Amino acid sequence: MDTPFIVNGRKFFPLGGQARNSSAYMPEETETFWRSLEAVGGNTGEIPIYWEKAEPQEGKFDFKIIDTLIKQARERNKKLILLWFATWKNGNMKFAPTWVKEDRKRFKRVLSHDGAEMSVLSSHCSENLKADSGAFKEVMRHIHKVDDKERTIIGIQVENEPGIVGRTYRDHGPDGEREFQSAVPAFLIDQIAGQASKKPASPVFKVWEKNGSKKFGTWPEVFGLDGAEFLSAYSIAKYIDTIAKEGKSVHNIPMLVNVWLDGALWNQPGTAYPSGAPEENVLDIWKWTTKYIDIIAPDIYKQNPGGFNHHCEVYNREDNALFVPESWPGHTLNACNMFTAIGKYDCIGYFGFGLEQIFLDDGTINPSNNPFVGSCKALSAALPLLTKYRGTGKIFTIFQGEGMADQLLPDLGDFKGLAQFHDNTMQDVGYFGDYHHCNKDIMSERGRGLVIQADKNEFFLLGAGFAFCFREKAASAQYPEVLRESLMNYISIEEGHFDAEENWVVDRLRNGDECDFGIWVHPDIGVVRVVVDYSNAAE
């Protein structure tokens, strides 16, 4: 799936961070966020807006927060994605207005199996949907009025980590019980049955097949024990899609839903993650039900590469582009994983959550956040390349796993490429320490980055903690053993950046010894463009 983010007629890669939940309550509290966004080289801020502030009294609206955020973004030449905190915020109703929270009779809440009331608005209650979608439509109408021409706001996240958090998989109230004992919609069963030849099999299909592949029946009849969570997924997806439809009817911009992924040992809905959330096991139900949601986006806090890669693979699919609206900026592995998301899984945007935390009280960057900041700065210098070469197979990830001294890229057309990490470079004899901007502290970072092949012998390199060497595949290529690391001659090596028109601008040239023991990269130099001189160049 292609990116829905378009700015000035061009594909756009949102890079930066999400503000803390309460940052937008007071304008001065967002100043630290904007400063942190500038520090990482970000182009887009993701900031909440609140139903309780937009409609403090029913039918009376206040859009001061939205206007302030638009003004702040424009002053800094940044783009915005707004988060609509309304019916759901982390599986809860925290940001609903007081007049909604206090009227339990009209605005019904989820009930557990024993009748206990959860702090969650029910997706089966028509009054809840009517109030939320009505407020959202007015918000979008105002955004259309003040931002239709400039398009400072490039997207809206509808709700936040929706679902049911509490000791129940579904709403046992009268409305929820009635739907649970009603027939599963025919279109849903048709979609599931149509997955019979899909490999690997859809999780929803597996459950349906295990329970007899029934073409008609109630949710427990068709899905067995999973019927409760499947109904919650369908009901919440339909609810949110209706809100998105109402919003797009007055201002049509990309809309997304984020996902609280399973993060606990027992993998149980309601406790490990909100029941009904667009988790892996019910993602197909969400995709089949939502026609007005452009992206279902995972909040990925899992740092181990295996788990991270799995989440990326699940949400990067033909009908859904991978976008990461939340990740942890204080973890070194996240600073590496983001390159995997882009190079291996065609990610269309990447944010760190609570970006304000990168600063210490004295205004300096917390050392634990330096890897994330560096990775963002490196990507910021290469944004036009990320959109131009996405999906072409020309973007390759550099990732230094535990104990790795180097990483071979065996297929760069006529070349092989070798990333050498700090333990296996020439920094020990002073080569890296003597050169512009480069020092041992930077080179000793965990190796990470991207290699982008723009042409047969033209490459762009970016990242940190590695030096990169090329070698021809041709059998005729000869390399003297005495300088076996001095692998190729180069037509040019340039440090540079892209201007506002996405043209390449050279900031500094390299030659001589600086080319010999690998082409080193680190965030502060931006992007390195390499044109390789080789024997097959004329062919």
C-alpha positions in Angstrom: 0.0 0.0 0.0 1.3 3.5 -0.9 1.6 6.3 1.6 -1.5 8.5 2.1 0.6 11.4 3.2 1.0 13.9 0.4 2.4 17.5 0.9 2.5 19.9 -2.0 1.9 17.2 -4.4 4.7 15.0 -3.2 4.9 11.9 -1.1 5.8 12.9 2.5 7.5 10.9 5.2 6.4 12.1 8.7 9.4 11.9 11.1 9.6 13.1 14.6 7.6 12.4 17.7 4.4 12.4 19.7 3.8 14.8 22.6 2.9 13.6 26.1 -0.9 13.2 26.7 -1.4 16.5 28.6 1.0 18.7 26.7 -1.6 20.5 24.6 -3.7 21.7 27.6 -1.5 24.7 28.0 0.3 26.4 25.0 3.5 26.9 27.0 3.7 23.2 27.7 4.1 22.5 24.0 7.2 24.6 23.7 9.5 21.9 25.1 7.9 19.5 22.6 8.6 21.8 19.6 12.2 22.3 20.8 12.6 18.5 21.1 11.2 18.0 17.6 13.7 20.5 16.2 16.5 18.7 18.1 15.8 15.4 16.3 15.4 17.1 12.9 11.7 16.1 12.8 9.3 17.5 10.3 6.0 16.5 12.0 4.6 16.6 15.5 1.8 14.4 16.7 -0.2 16.1 19.4 -3.4 15.3 21.2 -6.6 17.3 21.1 -9.3 16.5 23.7 -13.1 16.0 23.4 -13.5 17.5 26.9 -11.9 20.7 25.8 -13.4 20.9 22.3 -16.9 20.4 23.6 -16.9 21.4 27.3 -20.7 21.8 27.2 -22.9 19.8 24.9 -23.3 21.6 21.6 -20.8 24.4 22.6 -17.4 24.2 21.0 -14.0 25.6 21.7 -11.2 25.2 19.2 -8.5 27.3 20.9 -6.2 24.3 21.3 -6.4 23.4 17.6 -5.8 27.0 16.5 -2.8 27.3 18.8 -1.2 24.1 17.6 -1.7 25.1 14.0 -0.1 28.5 14.7 2.9 27.0 16.5 3.5 24.5 13.7 3.4 27.1 11.0 5.8 29.3 12.9 8.3 26.4 12.9 7.5 25.2 9.4 6.3 21.8 10.7 3.4 19.6 9.9 0.9 18.2 12.4 -1.0 14.9 13.0 -3.7 15.5 15.6 -4.9 12.8 18.0 -8.6 12.8 18.8 -8.8 11.7 22.5 -12.5 11.0 22.9 -14.4 7.7 23.5 -11.1 5.9 23.9 -7.7 6.7 25.3 -5.8 3.5 26.1 -9.0 1.5 26.4 -10.5 4.0 28.7 -12.8 7.1 28.6 -10.5 9.5 30.4 -10.9 12.4 27.9 -14.6 12.3 27.4 -16.4 15.5 28.6 -17.8 15.7 32.1 -21.3 15.9 30.8 -20.7 12.5 29.2 -19.1 10.9 32.2 -21.8 12.0 34.6 -24.8 10.8 32.5 -24.5 7.0 32.9 -28.1 6.4 31.8 -27.7 8.1 28.4 -24.0 7.4 27.8 -23.7 3.7 28.6 -20.6 2.0 29.8 -19.2 -1.4 29.3 -20.5 -4.0 31.9 -18.6 -7.1 32.9 -20.1 -10.6 33.1 -21.2 -9.9 36.7 -22.7 -6.5 36.0 -19.7 -4.4 37.2 -19.3 -1.1 35.4 -16.1 -0.5 33.5 -14.6 3.0 32.9 -15.2 2.4 29.2 -17.9 3.8 27.0 -19.8 1.1 25.2 -19.4 0.9 21.4 -22.9 -0.7 21.3 -24.5 2.5 22.6 -25.9 4.7 19.8 -25.8 7.9 22.1 -22.1 7.4 22.6 -21.5 7.2 18.9 -23.8 10.1 18.1 -22.1 12.4 20.6 -18.5 11.5 19.6 -19.0 11.6 15.9 -20.9 14.8 16.1 -18.1 16.5 18.0 -15.5 15.1 15.7 -17.4 16.4 12.7 -17.4 19.9 14.2 -13.7 19.6 14.9 -13.0 18.6 11.2 -15.3 21.4 10.0 -13.2 23.9 11.9 -10.0 22.4 10.6 -11.4 22.7 7.0 -12.2 26.3 7.7 -8.8 27.3 9.0 -6.4 24.9 7.3 -7.9 23.7 4.0 -5.4 25.8 1.9 -2.2 25.4 3.9 -2.8 21.8 5.0 -0.6 22.1 8.1 -2.5 19.2 9.5 -1.7 16.2 7.3 -3.6 13.5 9.3 -5.9 12.7 12.2 -5.6 9.8 14.6 -9.2 8.8 15.5 -9.2 7.8 19.2 -6.2 6.4 20.9 -5.5 2.7 21.5 -9.2 1.8 21.4 -10.7 -1.3 23.1 -11.8 -2.5 26.5 -9.4 -2.5 29.4 -10.8 -4.3 32.4 -11.9 -7.8 33.4 -14.1 -8.5 30.4 -13.7 -9.4 26.7 -16.9 -7.7 25.7 -19.8 -5.5 26.8 -22.3 -7.6 28.7 -24.8 -4.8 28.9 -28.2 -5.2 27.2 -27.1 -3.7 23.9 -23.9 -5.7 23.8 -25.7 -9.0 24.8 -28.3 -8.5 22.1 -25.6 -8.2 19.4 -23.6 -11.1 20.8 -26.6 -13.3 20.4 -27.4 -12.0 16.9 -26.2 -13.4 13.7 -22.6 -12.6 12.6 -23.0 -10.2 9.6 -23.0 -12.1 6.3 -20.4 -9.9 4.7 -17.9 -10.8 7.5 -18.5 -14.5 7.0 -18.1 -14.1 3.3 -14.7 -12.4 3.8 -13.5 -15.1 6.1 -14.6 -17.9 3.8 -12.7 -16.2 1.0 -9.5 -16.6 2.9 -9.4 -20.4 2.4 -6.5 -20.2 0.0 -4.5 -17.6 1.7 -1.1 -18.6 3.0 -0.3 -18.2 5.8 -3.9 -18.6 7.0 -5.6 -15.6 8.6 -5.9 -15.9 12.4 -9.6 -15.2 12.0 -10.0 -17.9 9.4 -8.2 -20.4 11.7 -10.7 -19.7 14.5 -13.7 -19.9 12.1 -12.4 -23.2 10.6 -11.7 -24.7 14.1 -15.3 -24.0 15.1 -16.9 -25.7 12.1 -16.7 -23.1 9.2 -20.3 -22.2 9.8 -21.9 -19.9 7.2 -24.5 -18.6 9.7 -24.8 -18.3 13.4 -24.4 -16.1 16.4 -20.9 -14.9 17.5 -20.4 -17.7 20.0 -21.8 -20.3 17.6 -19.5 -19.2 14.7 -16.3 -18.3 16.7 -16.6 -20.2 20.0 -14.7 -18.7 22.9 -13.1 -16.1 20.6 -16.6 -14.8 19.7 -16.5 -12.2 22.6 -13.2 -10.6 21.4 -14.2 -10.8 17.8 -17.5 -9.0 18.4 -15.7 -6.3 20.4 -13.3 -5.8 17.4 -16.1 -5.6 14.9 -18.3 -3.3 17.0 -15.4 -0.9 17.9 -14.1 -0.9 14.3 -17.6 0.0 13.0 -18.0 2.7 15.6 -14.6 4.4 14.8 -15.2 4.0 11.0 -18.5 5.9 11.4 -16.6 8.7 13.2 -14.0 8.9 10.5 -16.7 8.9 7.8 -18.4 11.9 9.5 -15.1 13.7 9.7 -14.1 13.1 6.1 -17.4 14.3 4.9 -16.4 17.8 5.8 -12.5 17.6 5.5 -11.0 14.7 3.7 -7.5 14.0 5.0 -5.7 10.7 6.0 -7.1 9.1 9.2 -5.5 6.4 11.2 -6.1 4.2 14.3 -3.2 3.2 16.6 -2.8 -0.2 18.3 -1.9 -1.1 21.9 0.0 -4.3 21.1 0.1 -7.3 23.4 2.9 -6.6 25.9 2.2 -9.0 28.7 3.0 -12.7 29.3 -0.5 -14.1 29.2 -1.7 -12.5 26.0 -5.2 -12.0 27.3 -7.5 -9.3 25.9 -8.6 -6.8 28.5 -5.4 -7.1 30.5 -2.4 -7.6 28.2 -4.1 -5.3 25.6 -7.5 -3.8 25.1 -10.1 -6.3 24.0 -11.3 -5.4 20.5 -8.1 -3.5 19.6 -6.9 -4.1 16.1 -4.3 -6.7 17.3 -2.9 -9.3 15.1 -5.6 -11.9 15.8 -8.5 -9.6 14.8 -6.7 -7.2 12.4 -8.5 -8.7 9.4 -11.9 -7.9 11.0 -10.8 -4.3 11.3 -9.6 -4.1 7.8 -12.8 -5.6 6.4 -14.9 -3.3 8.5 -13.2 0.1 8.2 -13.6 1.9 4.9 -12.6 5.4 6.0 -9.5 4.5 8.1 -6.4 4.8 5.9 -3.9 3.2 8.3 -3.9 0.9 11.3 -0.7 1.7 13.0 1.1 -0.3 15.7 2.6 1.4 18.8 5.8 -0.6 19.0 7.6 -0.6 22.3 9.0 -4.1 22.0 12.7 -3.7 21.5 14.0 -7.2 20.8 14.6 -7.4 17.1 12.6 -10.6 16.7 9.5 -9.2 18.3 9.9 -5.8 16.6 10.3 -7.4 13.2 7.2 -9.6 13.7 5.0 -6.5 14.5 6.3 -4.7 11.4 5.6 -7.8 9.2 2.0 -8.0 10.6 1.1 -4.4 9.9 3.0 -4.0 6.6 0.5 -5.6 4.2 -1.1 -5.0 0.8 -4.0 -3.2 2.3 -2.1 -1.4 5.1 1.1 0.6 5.1 3.4 0.4 8.1 3.4 3.6 10.2 4.8 3.7 13.7 3.1 6.5 15.8 4.7 5.5 19.1 8.0 4.0 20.0 10.5 4.4 22.9 13.1 7.2 22.3 15.2 6.2 25.3 16.3 2.7 24.1 19.3 2.1 21.9 17.7 -0.8 20.1 14.8 1.4 18.9 17.4 3.7 17.3 18.4 0.6 15.3 15.0 -0.9 14.8 13.7 2.2 13.0 16.1 1.5 10.1 14.8 -2.0 9.9 11.2 -0.7 9.7 12.2 1.5 6.8 14.6 -0.7 4.9 12.9 -4.0 5.4 9.3 -3.2 5.9 8.7 0.0 3.8 7.7 2.1 6.8 6.0 5.4 5.8 6.6 7.3 9.0 8.2 6.9 12.4 7.7 8.7 15.8 9.0 8.5 19.3 6.5 8.9 22.1 6.9 11.6 24.8 9.6 13.4 22.8 9.9 16.1 25.5 11.8 13.5 27.7 14.9 13.7 25.5 15.9 16.8 27.5 17.4 16.9 31.0 16.4 19.7 33.4 19.4 21.8 32.3 18.2 21.7 28.7 20.8 19.3 27.4 19.9 16.0 25.7 19.8 13.0 28.0 22.7 10.7 27.0 20.3 7.7 26.9 18.4 9.4 24.1 21.4 10.2 22.0 21.1 7.1 19.8 17.5 7.9 18.9 18.2 11.5 18.3 21.1 10.6 16.1 19.1 8.1 14.1 16.3 10.7 13.5 18.9 13.3 12.4 20.4 10.8 9.9 16.9 10.0 8.5 16.0 13.7 8.4 18.8 14.4 6.0 17.6 11.6 3.7 13.8 12.1 3.6 13.4 12.6 -0.2 15.3 9.3 -0.7 12.9 7.4 1.7 9.9 8.3 -0.3 11.5 8.0 -3.8 12.9 4.5 -3.2 10.3 3.0 -0.9 9.1 -0.3 -2.2 11.8 -0.6 -4.9 14.0 -3.0 -3.1 16.8 -0.5 -3.3 16.9 0.4 0.4 19.0 -1.9 2.6 19.2 -1.9 6.4 22.4 -1.9 8.4 21.9 -3.4 11.8 24.6 -4.5 14.2 23.4 -7.4 16.2 25.0 -8.6 19.4 28.6 -9.7 18.8 28.6 -8.6 15.1 31.8 -7.1 13.7 30.5 -6.7 10.2 27.5 -7.2 7.9 27.6 -8.3 4.3 25.1 -7.0 1.7 25.7 -9.6 -1.0 23.5 -8.2 -3.8 24.0 -4.5 -4.7 23.8 -5.1 -8.4 27.4 -5.4 -9.7 28.7 -5.1 -6.1 28.8 -6.5 -2.7 28.9 -4.2 0.3 30.4 -4.7 3.7 29.5 -2.7 6.7 32.3 -2.9 9.3 31.4 -1.9 12.9 33.6 -0.2 15.4 35.4 -3.3 16.7 36.6 -4.1 13.2 37.5 -0.7 11.8 40.7 1.3 11.5 39.7 3.7 14.3 42.4 2.1 16.5 45.1 3.5 14.3 43.7 6.9 14.3 42.1 7.1 10.9 38.6 8.0 12.2 39.8 10.1 15.0 41.6 12.5 12.7 38.8 13.3 10.3 36.1 15.9 10.1 33.4 15.5 12.7 34.4 11.9 13.4 35.6 10.6 16.7 35.9 7.3 18.5 32.8 7.9 20.7 30.6 8.3 17.7 32.1 5.4 15.9 31.7 3.1 18.9 27.9 3.5 18.8 26.0 0.4 17.8 26.1 0.3 14.0 22.9 1.2 12.2 21.7 2.9 9.1 20.7 2.6 5.5 22.4 2.0 2.2 20.3 3.3 -0.8 21.2 2.3 -4.3 20.2 5.1 -6.7 21.9 3.8 -9.8 24.3 1.0 -10.9 27.2 2.7 -9.2 25.6 5.5 -7.2 24.8 5.0 -3.5 23.6 7.0 -0.5 24.8 6.0 3.0 23.5 7.3 6.3 23.4 6.2 9.9 26.0 5.8 12.7 28.7 3.4 14.0 29.9 1.8 10.8 32.2 2.2 7.8 31.1 0.8 4.4 33.2 -0.9 1.7 32.4 -1.9 -1.8 33.8 -4.8 -3.9 33.0 -5.7 -7.5 31.4 -9.1 -8.1 33.4 -9.4 -11.4 36.0 -12.1 -11.3 38.4 -9.8 -13.1 38.5 -7.3 -10.2 41.8 -7.4 -8.3 42.5 -6.2 -4.8 46.0 -6.2 -3.3 46.2 -8.0 0.0 48.3 -5.3 1.6 45.3 -2.9 1.3 42.5 -5.4 1.3 40.3 -2.9 3.1 40.9 -0.3 0.4 38.5 -2.1 -1.9 37.4 0.4 -4.6 38.3 3.5 -6.4 35.6 6.2 -6.3 34.6 8.8 -8.8 33.3 10.9 -5.9 32.4 10.9 -2.3 30.2 13.7 -1.1 28.7 14.7 2.3 25.5 16.7 1.7 21.8 17.3 2.1 18.7 17.9 0.1 17.2 21.4 -0.3 13.6 22.4 -0.1 13.1 21.3 -3.8 14.7 18.0 -3.0 17.9 18.7 -5.0 21.2 17.3 -3.7 23.5 19.9 -2.2 27.2 19.1 -1.6 28.5 20.3 1.8 31.9 18.6 1.8 34.1 16.4 -0.4 36.2 13.4 0.7 39.3 11.9 -1.0 42.6 10.4 -0.3 43.1 8.5 3.0 39.5 9.3 4.0 38.3 6.9 1.3 40.6 4.1 2.1 39.5 2.1 5.0 35.7 2.3 4.4 33.3 5.1 4.0 32.3 6.1 7.5 28.9 7.7 8.4 27.4 9.3 11.5 24.4 11.6 12.1 26.0 15.0 12.1 27.3 14.8 8.6 23.9 14.0 7.1 24.0 11.8 4.0 27.1 10.5 2.1 26.7 10.1 -1.7 29.1 7.7 -3.3 29.8 7.2 -7.0 31.9 4.1 -7.5 34.4 3.7 -10.3 34.4 0.1 -11.6 35.1 -2.1 -14.6 31.6 -2.6 -15.8 30.6 1.1 -15.7 30.6 1.3 -19.5 28.4 -1.7 -20.1 
